[in-house]
Amino acid sequence: MTLTKKRIFLTLALLLSLSFASAQNIVGKVVGVSDGDTLTVLDAAKVQHR
């Protein structure tokens, strides 16, 4: 594997690991659905999360 391919692979691996690290759980009531796959959730503090 060349040095450039290794750098690309490592960069992609880092980006993927960062995207998984930012996941969070939200508990609340679904108050809206848009585009068929986007939810709006109202949590206990009455804050909307999309």
N, C-alpha and C positions, 0 to 999 in steps of 0.2 A: 504494500500500500504506500502510495507516495505521501509526502508531507502535506500537500494540499488536501488530499482526500481525508487524511487523518484530522486535519483542522476542521474541515466541513463536518465530519462525523462527530467530533467532540462538541462543536458548536450546536449541532442539532440535538445531541444528547443533553446538553446543558439547558437548552430552551425547553425541551420536553419535561425535564425534571422540575424546572421552575414553574411550569404551568400546573403540574400536579401539586406542588407545594402551596399554591394559592387557593386551593379549594376550601370551601367552608360549608357548614350545615346551617340552614335557616329554618326555624320552626315558626309557622304562622298560618294564616288563612289566605287561600288563593282568592284574590279580588278581581283578577282579570287575566284574559288570555288574548294575545295578539299574534298574528302570523301563524297560528297553529302550533308554535313551538316555543313561544316566549311567555313566561308567567310573570304576573305581578303579585307579590306576596306581602301581606300586611302582618308585621310582627307584633309582639305584646306591647311594645312601646309606641305602636301606631306609626311605625316607619315603613315606607314602601321599599321593597327590594325588587329589582327587575332582573 
